[in-house]
Amino acid sequence: MYFASLKTEESQSIRFHITYLDPDNPDPNPPKVYSVDRWSAIKIQPPIDWSISGLSKVAEATDPRTSSLAVYSNANYDLFVWGVIDQGNSYHDYITHETERPLRRPGLFTASIVGVGHLAVWIDSNRIAELRINRIFTDPLEVITNGPINALLRPGIDRYIDKVRPQVPLDKTYYIQDSWLLAVNLAIYWLGSLRRILLRVQNYGHGGALLITPDTLFNGLDKKYSINYPRLRIALETVALAHLNYLYAFDRISDQSSQGQLMPIGLHNEQTHAMHMITSGTQELQNTIWFISLLTRVDGLVLMDPDLEVKGFGVFINSRNNPPAIFEAVDAEATESQLRPISLQQFGTRHQSMIRYCSEVPRSIGFVVSQDGDVRAIAKVYGRLVVWSNIDLQRNRFLPQMYMDYRDPLS
């Protein structure tokens, strides 16, 4: 797979997934209730040799977003491609935060060509390792839901929750009594939208940068294109309220059904309206994320405030003051004993300017996406400029720790 990733087929880079799956028992643990869009394994006759040429040819029949090659080994431990697995779109949408319906991957493990010399290996929904040219990375850093980056994002999340909470009618307040659960669920919407923007930028292969700053004067920034675009914040509020209204109506309908009561037409209309608002609001949110991510294709960065309102694009950083020291974190929490000193010169211009700005402006957060797909987070925490590499954007596991207590990252 590594060598296949270095080749092209009709001038196109080769990308594919493989799933290690037994052809004699491809679905050993089927669910009790099947979903109509569940995956199936389709056999290919004759089987395809496990070789660079064989993989390069058959890869054109698949797309990593929707299908994968089924691979297994014979009695001599020689690998071969025996089939194709379909219906991968639903899983792709789940791990990229496009849908909330959890799904499981088939097979023992999945390996994917992400880019040239760049492979990733998954067991179910956990990415266990990546190979990037000559380095192996394990345990991608969950900086968006854990540690000081999450602490810097939290004021925007709290304002978002405070906006949604008063819009819930008084007769539905019982549904939000568990304020911690409400906070976590709404935070997942908010953080998932930020992840989706960065994933889109990563998939463009162009590179880009996103700066979230609390500085309303935007000192040190040259905004080539100034805009005021609050629609992401508004769409998030719409979708959150629609979900709460739908769940409230669903619970009341279930209660009345269990008691043998007839359902009032007004309650049915309320649920139907909430479902319509979820559908239209989700589409609005998706379109807004596309809109913002495309702005990163213009030279310069996309500028946002802590509430995720876009204030400009094609923005350049004027700062020329280098921080006294730069550290790379090996964990999401930026544990002091494990910080590794690094040089500013090892980065390109885009990273260098973001490092300078985040060093000078407290509570600012920079996300930089390289053309090769690497995504880094940058912030000044605990008095040090810290860079997180290998950050995790896809939905690997449910981590509700974003509301655990962390000490102030500027202290």
N, C-alpha and C positions, 0 to 999 in steps of 0.2 A: 504494500500500500504506500509506503514511504516513497519508493522509486516511481510508482505510478503517479504520485502527486507532482513529480518533477516533469512529467511528460505533458504534451498537449495532443488533442485529437481534433483534427481539422481546425487548428489554431485556437481551440478552446481548452482552458485548463480542465483537468479531470477532477471531478468531485463525486463521491459516492459514500454511502453507508454500507457496512456489512454487519450482519447479525449471525452470531454463532448459534445454529439451530439444528437439532436432530431431525433429519427428514423422515425417520420412522416414527417419531413421536414429537411433532412440532408444537403441540399444545397440551402439555401434560397436566396443567391446572386450569381448565376452562372455567369461566365464571358461571354461577348458577343462572344468572339472567344475562343473555347476550344483548349487546348493543348492535344495531344494524350496521354501524360504521366501524365495527371491530376489525382488526387486521385479519388477513388470511395469507397462507403461504401457497404460492403457485409454482408447481414443479416445471423445470426446464429440461427438455430432452434434445440432445444428450447433455449431460453435465458439462460445465465449462472448467477448463484447467485453471488452477491457481497460478497465474503468471501475469507479468506486466502487460503483455499484449492481450491476453484474454480479458483481464479486468478493464483495460482501456477501451476495448470494443463494447463490452456489455454495459459499461457504466453509462453510455449514452442512452440506454433504455430506462434509466432511473433518474430520480432527482432527490437529493438529500431531504427535501421538505416533504416528500410524499411516499417514497418507496426505498427499499433497501435490498441488497443481495443476501440471500440465505447461504451460509457457508458452513461446511462441516468437514470432518476428516474421516478417511477410510481406515481399514484395518492396519495399514502401513503408516498411519499418521500423516498421510498426504492430504492437504486441503483441496477442496473443490467447491465450486459454486453450483448448487443444485436447484436454486429457485429464486423467486422474487417475492418480497413481502409488500403488500399494498396498504392503503389507508393510513399512511403515516402523517397525513396533514393534521389530523386531530391531535396527535401527540406533539407535533411541531408547534401547533398553536398553543398548546398548554405550557410547554417549557419556555416559550417566548412571551408568555403573559397575555396572549390574545384571547384566551378562554379560561374559565375557572374549573372546567371539568377534568379531574385527575384521571390519567390513564397510565397503564403499565406497558413497558416495552416487552416484546417477545424475546425469547432466547436467553442464553446464559450471559452474554454481554454484547454490546454494540461498539464498533469502531468506525470512526468517521474521518474522512479527509476534509479538514477545515480550510487549508490553503496549501501553498507550496511548502513541502517539508513540514507540514503542521498537521498532526493527527490528534484525535481525542478519543478516549475510551470511556464507556459508560457501563455501569451495572444498574439496570432499571433506570431510575431518575437521578442517580448519583454519578457525577463525573469523577472518575477515580484517578485519571492521569492524562497529561497532555505531553506530546513530544513536539517541540518547536526547534526545528533544524537540528541542534545538537544538545538541547537541554530538556530534561524531563521535569515537569511541574506536577505536583500533587496538591490536593486540598486547595482549590481555588478560594480566594479570600472573600468572605461575605461582608464586605465593608459597608454596603448600603443598608443592611438590616442589623449590623452589629458595630460596636466600638465608636470611636470619636467621629467618624464621618456621619454615622446615624445621629449622633448627638447634635452635630451641626445642622443636620436636616430637620431635626425635630421641631424647632419653632414654626416652620412652615406647615408641618403636619398638624401641630396643635391648633394653629389658626384655621386650618381646613376643617378639623373636627368641630371646633367651636362655631364655624359657619353652618355646618350641617345640623348640629344638635338642636338649635332653636327652631328649625323648620319642621321638626317632627311634631304633629299635633298633640295636644295635651292628652287626648284619649288614647294615644299610643305610647305614652311615656313608659308604660310597664315594660315595653319591649327593649328599652335602652337602660334599664336599671343596672345591668352589668356594664358599667362604664368602661372597664378595662377591655372587655371583649369587643365593645363598640370601637374603642380606640385602635385595637389591633386590626380589626377587619377593615376599617377605613384607611389605616396606615398602609395596609397591603395594596389597596387601590392606588394610593398616592405614589408609593415607592415603585409599584409595578409599572406605572406610567413613565417614571424616570428611567427605569431599566429598558422599557420598550424603545424609548428614543435612542438610547445608546446602542441597543441591538440593531436598530435600523441603520444608524450611522456606520456601525461595524460591517453590516452586510453590503453597504455601498462600495466598500473597498477603496474609498477615496481618502479616508482620513478626515478628521474633524475634531472640534473642541467645543466644550460646553462649560461656561463659567456661571456659577451661582454666587452672587455677591450681595451683601446687605448694604453696601455703600450706595445710597440713593443719588449721590452727586456723580458717581461713576468717574472719580478722579483716576487719572493715569490710563484712561481708555479712550481710544479714537473710534467713535461709532460711525462707520461709513454709511450704514443704513439704520436709521433710528425708527423703531416701531413700538407700539404699545398693544400687545396681544395677550389678553387675559383669558382666552377661551379654554385653555387647558384646565385652569383652576375652576372655571364655571362648569365645564363638562364633568369634571370629577365630582362636584357638588350635586349635579343633576343625577348622575348614575348612582351615587351613594344613597340619596333620598329615595330614588325609585326602588332600589333593592329593599330598603327598610319598609316602604309602603307595601311592596309585594309580599314580603315575609309576614308582615302583620296580617294582611288579608288572608294569606294562605293558612296561617295558624287559626284564625277565627273560623274559616270554612271547615277546617279539619275538626275543630271542637264541636261545631254544630252538627257535622255529619256523624261523629261518634255518638252523639246524643239523639240521633234519629230526627233531628229538626230539619225543616226545609231551609234552603239557603236563600236569604233575601236577595232580590235582583240587584239592589244597590251594592251589596258586598261583592257580587260577581262583577259588576261594572268597575268597582274599585280595583279589583285584582287585574282585570283586563287592561284598565288604563295604566296601572303600574307596570305590567308586562310590556305594554307599548312604549312607555318611557324608558324602560331598561333597554329595549331593542334600539330605539332611536338614539338614546344617550350613549350607548356603547358604540354605535356607528359614528356619532359625533366625536367621541373620544378617540377612536381609531383614526379618523380623518385628521384630527388636530395633531396627533402624534406624527402622522406622515408629514403634515405641513411643517412642523418644527424641525423634524429630522432633515428634511430637504434643505433647510436654510444653512445647514452645516457644510453644504457642498460649495458655497461661496467662500473664497479665501478669507481667513479670519475666523473668529469664534462666534458662537451664539451666546448672547448675554441674557441671563434670567435673574429675577429677584428671588428671594427665599420662598415665595409663594408660587413659583414656577410660571410667572408671567414673563413673556419674552419682551425685552426692552431694546433689542437691536441684534443685527447680524452683520457679518463682514467686519467684526470689531477687532481692532488691533491693540495690543498692550504696549504702552510707551515706556514702562519702567525699564531701567538699565542697572538697577542695584541688585547685585547678586547676594543671596543669603549667605551668612557666615559658614553654614554647614547644611548638608542635605543628607537625609537618612532614608533608607528603604525599609519598609516594614515587612516582616515575614508572617505576621498574623493580623487579623482584622482590628484587634485592639491596640496595635502599635506598642506592644510591650517594650518598655524601655530597655530591658536587658538584652533584647533580641534585635534592636535596631542596627542596621548595617550602614556605615558611612559610604556614600557614593559621590561621584563627581558630576558637576553640572555639565561638563563637556561630553559626557557619554550620551547626552540627549540631543535631539534636533531642535531647530528654532522654535517650533510650536510648543514643545515641552519646556524649553528654557524660559520663554516669556511667561508661561503659566506659572512656573515655579517662582519667578520673581514677583508676580502679582500676588499670589497666595501668601508669600512670605511677608508682604507689606500690608495687606488688608486683612485684619482679623475676621474670622468666621466665614471667609470665602472658601469655596470648594471648586476645584477645577477637575474636569474629566477630559482626558485626551485620548483620542482613538487614532492609532497609527494606521498607515495604509495597509500594513500586513495583518491588521485585525487586533493587535494588542490594545487593551484598554487599561488606562492608569487613572487612579484618583490622586489628587494632590491637595494638601491642606497643611496649615500650621497648627499643630496640636502639642499641648504640654510644653510650649516654648520652642518647639523644633519644627522645621519644615520636613514633612514626611511624604514620601511617594509610595503608593501601594501598586504593585504590579500584579498581574494574574488575577484581576478582580472578577468575581462571579456575577453574571448578569442573568443567566437562564435560571428557570425555576427548578432547582435541584432538590430542594427539601423544604418543608414548612418550618420556618424559624420565627416564632413569635416573640423573640427576645428584644425587639426593638424598643420596648418600654421598660426594660430593666434599668436600674439606676447606674449611670456612668458619671464619673466626675467630670466637671466642666473641662472640655478639651483645651481651653485657653488658660487654665489655672496652672 
